[in-house]
Structure formats: C-alpha cells, structure tokens
Amino acid sequence: MNTPTVPRAQADTGTADNWVARRSAATTGMYDRAVQAGLTGHTVTGRQGKTLTLDDGSRCVEFVSCSYLGLEDHPRMVHAVRTAVDAYGIHLSSSRNSMQPAEAVELEELLGQIYPGLHALVFNSVSSVHLGLLPLLGANVLPSYPVSPAGPLYVVERTAHASMQVLRGVLEQLGPVTRFTIQDPESLAAAMGAARASGRTPVILVDGIGSMGGLIDVARLQETAERHGGYVYIDDAHGTSIDGPRGAGYAHVALGGQVPANTLLVGSLSKAFGGSGGFVLTHAESDLHALRREGNTMVFGHSNMVTHMAANAESARMHLDGTVAALQADLWAATALFDELLAGANLVNSGTRSPIRGLALESEEAAFATAVRLREAGVLCFPVFYPIVAQGTGLLRFALSSTHTPAQIKELAALLGAV
Ligand SMILES: Cc1ncc(COP(=O)(O)O)c(C=O)c1O
C-alpha cells in the first residue's frame, strides 16, 4: 500500500483544551512508516487458515486477527450466511426499530441462553453500544439502573478502550467525567469520594481484557461500585467467547459466572465470536425497551447486515452446543505452548488467560526494526505506537488463535527468542 504522508495537527492548533489536536501533534510518523514498510495496513487477497496472501503475492502467517477461535470461516458459519443471502439478499437497509430479519430475534434469544437470566440487545458495533447506552444511563432512562437526582459521575479507567474515552465530551453533557488508574487504588478511591461528596452515582467504565495489555480485575471494581451505590460498565470485547463453558467470556467468568445487578456487560460479536456487531446484557426487558426506543445508534443508525446476523446466530448455536468450548481448549493450548517456549522472555500477558501477547520495546525504532525482521521471516504482527501506547515506546502485539498450528507458534517463538 502506498500511503501519502498526511500532515498531523501542529502543536499550536486550536485551544489548549483541544485534546485531539494535542494528540495529533504528539503523534510521530511511525504509523505511516510502518505502512510504507509493509508492516501493517496490509491488503489481503486470499487466506488459508492463518496464512494470508497479500497483494504483492507474498504469503505470511498472521498473528493480527482478533478472531481468537477461528470461527469466521467455519463451514457452519459460511453455510448460514449463504442460506440467509438466498432468503433475503444482503441487507435490510433500515434502522433495527423499523424491521429486522428473524435471525436478529433468534440471536438475541440465543444470547439470553448463553447468559441465563439476562436480556441481550444487539447493535452493529461495540462503539454503537457505548454511544447508544451510556447517555441513556446518565439520563436515568434505564429502569434497572437508576441514578441519583444529582446525576452520574462517569469514572473511566485510563486504559479503557478508545471507543469509550472518545465519548468524554458527550458524557460530560450528562455529568462530570473523571479518570482513574487500575494500578492506583487511591485514584479510584478519590473518584468514589468525589461521587459521595457530590451525591452523584458513580459509573465505572472499564475493559474486561485490555486490547493492548492485561486483564482487569472486574470483580473488585464491581464490589467497589456496589459499596458506593454505583455501576460498573464492562467492555469485554476481547473476552467474549474465549472463556466459560458456553463462551460467556472472560468478565462473566471473573464475576463468578453471573452478572450482578449493578453491572452492565458488553460483548463483541466481531472478535472471537466470529461474526460482526456488539451487544449489551441488561437485567430486565424494560431496559431493552428503552434502548430500542431511545438509544441513538439504535434509532438513528442502520441495522447489522442480514449476513452478519445469520453468522452471529449460527455462532451463538455453536456456543450452546459445545463447539466453542472445544475451540477454547485449542486456543489455551496455543497460548500455553507460546508461553512455555518463551518462558522468562517477559512478554506482556505471559501466562494469563488472554489470547493477546505483546512485546514491549523501549523505543519506537526498536519496535519498528523487530517488526521488519518478523515481516522478512514471513510473520505479521500488529506494531503499535503512540497514541495507542506511551509516547516514545513501541509494542508488537500478537493475537493467538485456536487455529494457529504448533509449527506456526514455534516459528514465532524462535524469532522472538532471537530478539
Ligand atoms: C475493547 C474494545 N472495545 C470496543 C472496540 C470497538 O469495537 P467495534 O468496532 O465493534 O465498535 C474494540 C475494537 O477493537 C475493542 O478492542
């Protein structure tokens, strides 16, 4: 891919509180360089398992896809999509409220079986769940999640996904937003103190499995929120499907196989689930009613494509019939092999129940050079730089999957061992 160099904002663009301009000005040219060097921004023309063919004709083994269970080309998923295309074509181009395919209704029922006692609502992305739900929560519109007359205090963990961070300005129209750091209990205590002093209901926003790093202790946050009469809102996009006997995911397992009354759990259908979209689980049907009636992205946005809903519904069946549990075992065997081969290498997430591993490098140049060496050896990773990681550093991210062969993992480990 030939990327033109697009200028970033200058340091003096806009006012001092223009955080987008500040971030743009501080962003180095590493992303552009990585694209130019063929390290990311790939154009894929074909694939066989984890081996991709790129538009330059080269074949590489990828550790990039977040489809941790390899469901996206499973014959059952492909068959479900073909059947739906025959029945409907590709899309019902309308908002979910005006019409939806039968597979959408079925998908939500099946999600209700994966998460017994809860009610699921499917959006076309996780970002759309955030944008549709969080303002309504702050406006006291969701029956199961009342907020105090003083309103909410949104308490956002510093590494929570960018799709929540970017909503700060939107959420500030509902109530103040403050941030805390998971490793610094004092910062969370201070936020809870601020909520108490102002009479506001704290709403803690976190990831389940961090997209670039570790696993969040969601059970502790749930207890903290409960003690302060507040809520915890968990974006478990990377954790969905990868754990639990029915694939309810990391956060659900970490919460003891249930979702407490003060917890809103959000999942992704686009990663390990193998389809596309996002969903939220609520404690009452009346919450879904309010979301369908008033959620901005539900009312004023397109529905998920028919093909996506058909794939999602088939994946949900595979969660319930044990197929997913078997694939989870393959995934954890892959991570165990990787960790064993690289024991002592101090990789991000080593030994954890996350499918993501990372090699943190002290400089952007070091990360770049390592990614070049991997690419030359026919291995693709996801190189990330500021603003995804701290300024001046670089991280090579490796997403492991149930479909990586032991030989592919051994080759990656050998390359990393040599770094
Ligand atoms: C933790 C997390 N949340 C949300 C998103 C956004 O997902 P979507 O594209 O479905 O909006 C991502 C995407 O990478 C993610 O990693």
The ligand as an ORCA input file, in Angstrom:
! r2SCAN-3c Opt
* xyz 0 1
  C     -12.108     -3.325     23.865
  C     -12.738     -2.831     22.594
  N     -13.902     -2.160     22.667
  C     -14.505     -1.701     21.569
  C     -13.967     -1.881     20.314
  C     -14.684     -1.323     19.130
  O     -15.391     -2.330     18.512
  P     -16.404     -2.014     17.337
  O     -15.599     -1.938     16.098
  O     -17.349     -3.171     17.358
  O     -17.052     -0.722     17.662
  C     -12.788     -2.574     20.171
  C     -12.230     -2.755     18.816
  O     -11.171     -3.087     18.532
  C     -12.145     -3.053     21.348
  O     -10.979     -3.697     21.252
*
